[in-house]
Amino acid sequence: RVLFRTLVGGSFFWCYHSAFLTATLCTFILPDTEKSTSLKKADANGTSDEYSDIDIWADIADENEAEAIEATEDALREIAGLDYRYVMNHSHPQIRQRIYHLQGTSEYLMIDFCWQLHSRPRNSYTYNENDQIEAVKVIFDKDNIIRYKPYDQSAFTTSNAALLEEMKYRYTQHSRVIKYVRRGLYPEAFAYYQRYVLEPLVCLLRILYTPAYTDYGFVHISQHIPKVSADRLTYFSQVSSFEDIEQKTAEAKGWLGELVEGVKL
């Protein structure tokens, strides 16, 4: 990993990242096309390791969409051949996403690239100040694309209250798990254990510790909650028999009750 400096549109921008990203950025950034480029996830919040992928986000002029994507792929091919390329069907109509892998690099080093069309309404996306989960590391920003707002937990009260009620309901449905244990149907018992035991634990932990990101589920949850809670969740996640499922379903009731009591909306 190297510290690099690249000149774009007359300004210097600094970023700590892999050497090959230096070449990629220097090549694909077109002064009249790219409005901003940033890194997200592990590279932005300081949790990257040898298993991390690379998440790059660029804002591009609508009329230069094809040119920007083609330039990016040409730059990647200058570094190494592409042995994997997948065009994602992103749910947002103004975001394009592709996943790449370069020949000869670590199998874990996937490149997740998103291009946001510049016409996307600016009031539809902002970042919370001092947010370490959805952090962003700006490479450059020529048009105030990356903007921040004060974190307001009350903005999530209504949705989290509804989620809390759903999890309280599931808490009462552990018999759905046990009946499949009694029937000797392990796939069904395991599936219902996930839905009625593990998912309520995860959702309640999210409401408590990451109220703005309850939809993240298990993703990076060990980084987002206290270690003692992560260790306890690990215990309940490890089941391999009917006996495990039945025992841990019973044991989970106490923790679920504690978590429900701990939620203050």
N, C-alpha and C positions, 0 to 999 in steps of 0.2 A: 504494500500500500504506500502511496506517495501523496505528498502535498503538491497540488499543482495550481498554476495560474494560467488563465486563458483570456484573451482579449476578445470581447464581443461588443460590437456597437460602441466602441470608444471607452468602455469601462472595464476595470479589472475585477474578477470575481474569484473567490477562493473556495476550495472544497477539498475535504479529506476523503479520498476514495481510491479504488483500484486503478492501476496504471492504464489498463485498457479503456476505462471510462474516459480518461483524459482525451485519448485520440478520438473516441466516439463523439464526445461533445464538441471538440474543436472542429470536427468535420460536418456534423449534421446541423449545427446552429447557423441559420441563415438570417442576417440582420433584418431583412424586411419581412420575414416569415415568423420567426419565433418571438413570442412576446415575453415568455418566462419559461424557465426550466428549474425543477427542484427535485430533490430526493425525498423519499418518504420511508416510513416504517423503520426497520432496524438501522439504516444509515442515518436517519434523522434523529432518532432518540438514543443513539449510542449503545445499542444492544447487538450490533452485528458481530458475527463470528465466522468461522470457516464454513458453516453450513447455511449462511444467509444468502438469500437471493438479492437482486438489486431492483428497486422500485423507482422508476423515473417518471416524472410527470411534466408535460410540456403544454403550454398554451400556444396555439398556432392560428394564423389567419385562415379563415374559412376557405378562401379561394386558393390557398396553397396547401391544402390538406394532403393531396396525393404527392406533391413535391416533397413535403416535409417527411412523410413516411418513407418514401423511396430513398431520400438522402440518408435517413437513419439506417436503413437496411444496407445501403451501399457502404456506409462507414463501418458497420459491424463486419461485413464481408472483407473489408480491408484488413481487419485484425485476424480473422479466422473464418473458415467456412461455417455456415449455419447448419447444424445437424438437427435443429428443431425450430419450427416456426408455426405458431398457432394463432389464428385470428379469432379473438374472443368476440362474442356477441354481447357487447356491453348493454346493460339495461337503460343507460341514459342515452338519449338520441344525439347528444352533442359530445360524446366521449368515444374515442376509438382506442382499442386496447389490443396489444399483441404480446405474445410470450416467445422469447428466443432462448436458444442455447448455442454457445460457440464450441466448435470442435476443439478437443484437447483441453478444455477447461473442466473444473470440478463438476461432477454430476449434479451438485447442489446449486451451482451458480446459474440459476435461471435469471433472465432479464425480463422484468415485467414493465412494459412501456405503455404509458397512457398519453394520448394526445387529446387535449380539450380544445374544442373549437372556440375561437375568440368571441363568438356571438352568444355564448352561454351567458344567461343573465347573471350579473355579479351578485345580486342579492340572494342567489340560490346557493352560494358557497362562501364560507368564511371559516377561519380557524379560531379555536378558543385560545386565549392567552395562556402561556405557561402550560400548555397541554403536552404531556409526554407520551400519550398514546397515539394521537394523530398529529405527531410533530412533523415539521417540514424543514428541510435544509435547503435554502434558496441558493441556486447557482447564479442566476441573474433574474431580474424582474424589471422590464422596461416600461410597464404600463400599470403598475400598482395592482397586479393580479392577485398576489398573495396578501390577504388582509386578515386582520385579527379583531376579535371582539372580547370583552370581558366574559369570563365563564359565569353562566347563570344556571345554577342547579334547578331552580324552580321551573325552567323551561321543560324539564323532563318529568315533572311531578305527575301529570295526568297519565302519561303513558306508563310510567312505572307503577302507579297505583293500580292500573288495570292488569299489569303483569303480575303484581303481587297477589291480586285476587285469583288469577289463573293458577299460580303456584300453590296457593292455599287450598284450592280445589284439588289439585293433583295430590297434595299431601294426604287427602282423605281417601285416595283411590289405590292404596297399596295392595288391596285385595286383588286387583287386576294383575299384579305381578305374581302373587303367591298362587293364584289358581293355575297358572301355567307351570309353576314348579310342581304342583300336585298332579298335573296331567302328564308330567314328564316330557314337556315340549320345550327344549332348551332355547332354540332360536326365538320363540315367542316370549319366553321368560326373560331372556336377555334384552330384547327390544323394549318390553314393558318396564324393565328395571331402568333402562336409560331414560324413558319418557317420564316415569312417575317417581323416580328416586334421584337419579343423577341430574337431569335437567332442572328440577326445582332447586337443588343445591346450587348449581351454577348460576341460575337466574337470580336467586336471592343474594348470592355473593356479589354478583354484578351490581344489583341495586344498591347494596351497601357500599361497595368500594369503587365502582366505575359507573355511576348512574347515567352518564352520558353515552355509555357504550354497552348497554345490556344486550344488544344484538350480536356482540362478538362471541358469545357462547364460550366454548373451550379455547378459542384462539388466543394464544399467549397469556392465558389466565394465570399461569404460574408467575409471570412477571408483574401482574396487575393487582394481586392480592397479597396479604401478609403471608410469610412463609409457613407459619403454623396452620393457617387455613389451607394453603396449597398442599401441605403434607397430609392434612386430614382428607382433602378431596382426592388425593392420590390413593389413599387407602380405600375409599369407597369406589374408586374407578377400577380397582383390580378385583375382578370376579372371574372364576373359571369353572364353577360347578353350581349345581342346584343349591348345595349347602351354602356356598358363598352368597348367592343371591338372597336366599331366605334370611340368613343371619344378618347381612348388611342392610337389608330392607328394614328389619326391626331396629337395628342400631341407628339408622339414619333418622328415625322419627325424633329422637332427642335433639339432634343438631338442627334439623329443619325447624323445630319449635323455637330453638334459640335464635335462629336467623330471622324468623318471622317477627319475634319480639324485638329484635334489634333494628328493624327497619323503621325509620322515622321520616315520613313524607310530609 
